[in-house]
């Protein structure tokens, strides 16, 4: 009888049930406010993409107008990535000082000034000054856009939203290619100046638009402004309960007592300022060491695979493949921009469904195949005096394959991943280190590509990139745990087991590391 009584208590009668008992809970709607804010912040990344795309065509006319050699072409093309190191290094401290939002405004203002200087450049030295200023703006934008997005977005769609910067980088590349073709009809001394100078227009409007965005809730908590942080979290979370949990997690990470609910509080002195942060990054614990290796490593390999050489020097690649007219080369680069832009949407819509690791490994693997095919086709073309139609077709398809496979994972995921794994106290400076490695690698490869293919043939250069891409796949497989669905404050639980020599996988049932 006792068992029957217990059963009767545990199972409600049919009459007492409501419609809610029969309907499964509805999936929360996508947060439109968070979507709009991160979309606007991510648009800052269009500045970098535009510069990459526009230089690929502008350099054809700059060479003829300013009478510069191949070495100067390499320098003027790749130096902006090196200059952006200064911007990314300053962005960490700047964003902790004036906030994430105003740092985005600053990035747009600096790039605006750089674009104006490049547009009015009268000689090589003047152009280099413009590249320096624009490079600092690019460094600021690259570091701050993914950090702001990761800190604002709810965990359910963080991957989707944090991939937006790469979407706009690709859109910027395409805009740069279109700008090249549109202004190529102008006189040679005006065409390339319009190509470079027109980049000031979007940066101006983007800087104005950012004033409509809220500040990052994590930065607000770091300043002790709990009331402002709560209001932002209420707007950017899927549910009120999630907003409360996110606020509690951020308060814990910032060292603020859980029961402290005043609008403005005194934040305990933490290791988040100046020398203490760099001391923790340069002399890390095993967990922080693994996070640092993963965050910096993924951004290093993104550029070491040579994608910028394909994007920036695509007109030269097409010339090797037999396209000799400037119009033909510029039209072919537009096809590259379209491929690069379309494939980004694969990762944008699948990141929060299938996870970071599967997309990244698949994208990296496809890129290895495309680079090897490009190497083979260009080698065949180089060793034949007559045109080889299948090799020409394969080289063109391989270029589209490289940029397409890069965009579907290898492009956006490093920014998503690195922006979400660093602890709050180290996030700005940790991202600055990752962006620094990314930009330095990009600059070195862009400034050595012409010299490299003159030394080892163009096919050999892309074979070299394919080998690096293989090494990167191995690194990702063994060193990067899955972060899908985790809050930013839970990330440290996933790291520290790198030397188990087993792939770090996520147990989907209990969310624990399979490598434990």
N, C-alpha and C positions, 0 to 999 in steps of 0.2 A: 504493500500500500504506500509505503514511504516513497518507493521508486516511482509509482504512478503519480503521486502528488508532486514530486519534483518535476516529472515530465510535464505535468499540467501547468506548472508555474513557468517552466522554461519556454514552452511553445504557446504563443498567444492563439486564441480562438479565431476562427475565420471571421466572426462577426466583428471582432475588435481591430482587425487589420484595416489599414487605409490604403489609398492608391499609391502612396509613397513606398509601401512595403513591396509592391509588385514592380515598380519602375526602378531601374538601376540609376544611380546618381549620374547626373549629366556632367560631361566634361566641361570645365570652365572655358568661357570664351576667351579668345586671344586678347590680351590687354592692348587696346588700341592706343592708350596714352603712352605706354612704354614703347610701343612700336613706333609712334610718331617721333618721340624724343630721340631714340637711338638711330632712326632713319636720318634725322637731321644732323646728328653728331657724326655719323658715318660718312656723310657727304663730304666731309673735310678730306677724306682719302682720295677723292677724285682729283685733287691737286697733284698728288704723286703720279697717279696713273696718266694724267694728261701730259705731264712732263716726259715720262718714259715714251709714250706714244709719239708725241710731237717731235721729239729729238731724232727719232729714227728717220723721218723725212726731212726735217729742217737741216740736218747736218749735210745733206746732199748739196743744198744751196749755200750754206755757210762756207763749205769748202771752196766752192767756186768764187764766192763774193769776197771772202777775206783771204783767199790764197793760202790755206793752211794745209799741213801734211797729215799723214795717217796718225802719227803719234799725237799731234795736237787734237785730232778728232777723238781719239781714245780718251784723252784727258778731259776734254770739254763734255763728252758724253757721260763718262762715269764719275766725274768729280763731285757731282751733286749728291751722290750716295755717301761719299766721304764727308762732305760738308754737313750732311744731315746728322752725322754722329754728334756734332755739337748741339744741335737742336734736341735730339733724343736724350743726351746727357743732362741738359738743362731742364727738360720737361718734367723729370721726376720731382725735383725740388720745387720747380715752379708750380706744378699742380698741387703739391702739398701746401704750398704757401698761399696762392690766390684761388685755388679750387680748380676742379676739372673743367668746369664750364668756361671760365675766363681764359684758361689755357688754350681751349679750342679757338676762341676769338683771337688770341694772340697768334696762333698758328696761321690763321687766315690772313691777318694783317701783315705778317712777315712775308708770306708768299706773294701777296699783292705787290709789295714793294719790289720783291725780286723779279716778278714778271714784268713790271714797268721798266726796270733797269735793263732786262734782257731785250725788251722790245725797242729800246732806244740806243742799244749798244752800237758804237761806231767802229770798234776794233776788237781784237781778240781779248785784250786785257780787260776792257770794259765789260765784255760778255762774261768773263770769268768772275767779275765782281757780282753781276746779276745772278750767276749760278750759285755763288756763295750764299747770298741772302735768301734765294729761293730754297736752297738746300737746308738751311736752318729751319725754315717754315715747314718743309717736308718732314724733318725729324720730329718736330713738335707734333704734327698731325698724326704721324705713324704711331707714336707712343700713346697719345692721349685718347684717340678715338676708341680703340678696343678696351682700354681701361674703364672709360666712362660707361660704355655699353655693358660690360660685364658687371659693373657695380650697380647699374640701374635695373637690369633685366631680371625677371623672375626665373627661377631655376628651370621651369618647365619649357621655356623657349629661349634660354640663354644662348645655346648654340646657334639657333636660327638668327637671333638678333646680332650676336657677336660676329657673325660671318658677313654682315653688311659692309664693313670697311673694305673687304676684298671685292665685294660686288661693285663698289664704286671705284676702286682702283682699276678694275677691268673696264668699267664704263668710261673712265678717264682715258685709258689707253685707246679705246675705240674712238672717242672724241678727238684725241690727238691725231689719229690716223686720218679721220675725216677732215680735220683742219688742214693737215698737210695737203690733201688732194684739193680742197677748196681754194687755198691760197697759192697753190703752185702755178696758177695762171698769171699771177701778178709779176711785175718786173723782179728780177732776181734779188735786188737790194731791198725790196719791200716785202717780198713773200715770206722769207724766214722770220723777219721781224714781227709781222702780223701773227705768224704761227705761234711764236713764243709770247708776245705781249698780250694776246687775247686771253691768256690764262688768268689775267688780273680780274676779269669780269666775274667769273663764278666765285673766286675767293672773297670778293667784296660782299656779295649777297649772302654767302654762307656765314661770314662773320656777323652780319646783321641778324640773320635768322637764329643764331645760337642764343640770343638774348631771350628768346621765348621758351627756352628749355629750363628745367629745374636743375639744381645742383645735385651731385651724386650723394645719396643718403649716407654712404660710408664716410665720405669726406665731412659731411655735416656732423656725424657722430664724433669723428676725430677732433672737431672743433668744439664739442660739447653742446651742440645745438640739437638736442634730442627732439624738441617739438617740431622743428623744420624737417628733420629726418623722418619722423613718424608720418607727417603729412605727405611727403614724397613717396614713402613706402606704401601708404594706403592707396595711392593712385597707381602705382606700378606693380602691385602684387595681384595675383589671381583671386585671392580671398582675404578677408580681414584677418583670419587666423594665420595665413602665411605672412602677412605684414607684421604681425606680432612676433612670430618666430624669427623672421629675418632681423627685426630690430633687436631681439634678445641675443641673437648670435653675434651681431655686430658690436653690441655693448660689451659682450664677454670678450671678444677679440680686442676691443679697445681698452679693456680693464676697468669698465664702469660697472658698479654693482647692479644686479638684475632689478632690485627694488627701487633704483634711482629713476624717477619718472618726471623730474622737473623739466621744463622746456629748455633751460640753459643750465649746464652743470660744469663743474671743473673737471677736466679730463686728467686722470692720473698721469704722471710723467712716465712715458714709455720709451722703448727703444725704437722710435720711429723718426727720430730727427738726426740729421747730420752724420757725424762720425760713428755713432752707435749702430745705425743701420748698415753702413758699409762694413763695419767690423763683423757684424753677424753674417753678411753675405760673403766676405772674404775669409772668414774663419767659421764655417757653418757646422751645424750639427749634421748627423747622417741624413735626417729627413730633409733639411734645408739644402744640403748638398745634392741630393737626388732631384729636388724641385728645381734647383738652379741648373743642373745638368740637362734636365728635360726641357725647361723653359728656354734656355739659351741655345741648346743643341738643336731643337726643332726649328728655331728661326735661322740658325746658321745653315742647316742643310737645305732649307727652303731656297736660299739663294745660291748655295754651292752647286746645286744641280744644273745651273747654267741657264735658267729660264730667261733671265734678263738679256743674255747674249742673243737668244732666239728672237725676243721681242724687239730689242733696240736695233739689232743688225739684220733684221729680216730682209730689208732691201738688198743687202749684200748677198745673203743666202739665195734670194731669188735671181740675182744677177749671175751667181755661179750656176744656177739651174737653167739659165738660158734666157731669162727675161731682161732685156737690155734697156728698154725705154723707161724714163722716169715715171711716166704716167702708168705704165704697166706694173712697175714695182710698187707704186703707191696704191694702186687698186688691189694688188695682191695682199698688201699689208692690211687693208680694210677687211679682207676675208679672215686674216689672223685675228683681228680685233673682234669680229663677230663670233668666231669660234671661242675665243677666250671669255667673252661676255656670256654667251649662251650656256656654256658648261658650268659656270659658277652656280647656276640655279639648282643643279643636282645636289650639291652639298648644302645649299641654303635650306632646302626643304627636307633633306634626309638626316641632317646632323643630330637632331633631337629624336629621331626615330630609330636609326641603326647604330648611333654612337660615333665617337671620334675615330677610334682605332680602325674599324673595318673600312671606312671611307678613305682614311689616310693611307693605309697599306695598299688598298686597291688602286688609288690614284697614283701612288709612288710606283707601283708595279707597271701600270700602263705607261707611265712616263719613261721608265727604263726601256721598254719595248720600242717606244717612239724614237727615243734618242739613238738607239742602236740602228733602227731602220734609216734614220736621217744620216747617220755616219756612213752606213753602207752605200746608200744612194749617192751621196756627194762624192764618195771615194770612186765609185764607178764612173760618174760624170768626169771627174778629174783625170782619170786614166784612159779616157776615150776621146779622140779628136773629133769624132762625129757625134751628133746628138743621139742620146739613148732615151727614147720616149718613156719606157717604163721607169727608168731611174729618175727622170724629171718629174713624172707623176708621183712616184713614191716620195721624193724629197718634199714636194708641195704638201702631200697628204701627211707626211711625218711632222712638218712644221705645225700644221693644224692639230695633229695628234699630241704633240708636246704641250702646246698651250692649252688645249682642251682638257687633257688628263691632269695637268697642273691645276687648272681652275676647279675641277670637280672635287678636290680635296687638299692637295699639297699647297694650294694658294691660301684658302681661308682658314684651314684648321690650325696652322701654327699661331695665327693671331688669336683665335678663339681659345686655344689650349693654354698658351703662355699667359694670357690675361686673366685666366681663372684659377691657376694653380698656386700663385704666390700668396702667402699670408698677407692680411691687411697691412701689417706693419712694414712689410717689405715690398708691397706690390708696385708702387711707383718706381722705386729704384731698380727692382728686379726686372721690370719691363724695360726700363731704360737700358740695362745691360743687354737684354735680348735684342732690342732694336739696334743697339750699337753693333753687335755682332752681325746682324742681318745687313745693315747698311754698309759696313766695312767690307763684308764679303761681296756684296753686289758691286761696290765701287771697284774692288780689285779685279773682279772678273770682267766688268765692262771696260776697264782701262787696259786690259791685257789681251782681249779676244783677238783683235787684228794681228797683234804680234804673235799670239799663240798659233793661229791658223797659218800664218806665213812661215812659221817654224816647223810645225808638225802636220800641215795640211788641214783644211777645214773639216774633212771627215775625221781625222785624228782628234781634233779639238772636241767634237761631239762624242766621240768614243770615250774620251777622258771624262766628260760630264756624265756619261752613262755609268761609268764605274763608280763615280761619287754617288749617283742615285741609288746604286745597289747597296753601297755602304750605309746610306741613310735608311733604306728599308730595314736592314739588320738592326740598326740603332733603334728605330721606332718599335720594332717587334719586341725587343728585349727590355727597353727602358721606359716605355710610356704606358702607364695604367689608364684604364677607361675612366672618364670623369662625367659621363652622361648622367644627368639627374641629381648630381650632388650639389649641395649648396656650397658657396665659396668658402664658408667657415669649416666645412668637412674635408677639404682637400688634403690636409696634412695627414689624414688617416691612411691615404692611399700610397704614400711614398715612404722610402727608407729601406725597401727590400730589393734594391737593384742588384745586389751581388748574389742573389739566389740562383742565378743562371737558368731561370725558367721564365717564359713569357709571362708578363704581369697581366692577368686577366681578371675580369670582374665576374663574380658569382651572381648571376641575375636573381637568384632566389633570396639570398640574404645580404647582397651588397658588399660582401667581404672580399678581400684579395685572395685569388686562387693560389697565389705564390707564397702565401703565409707559411 
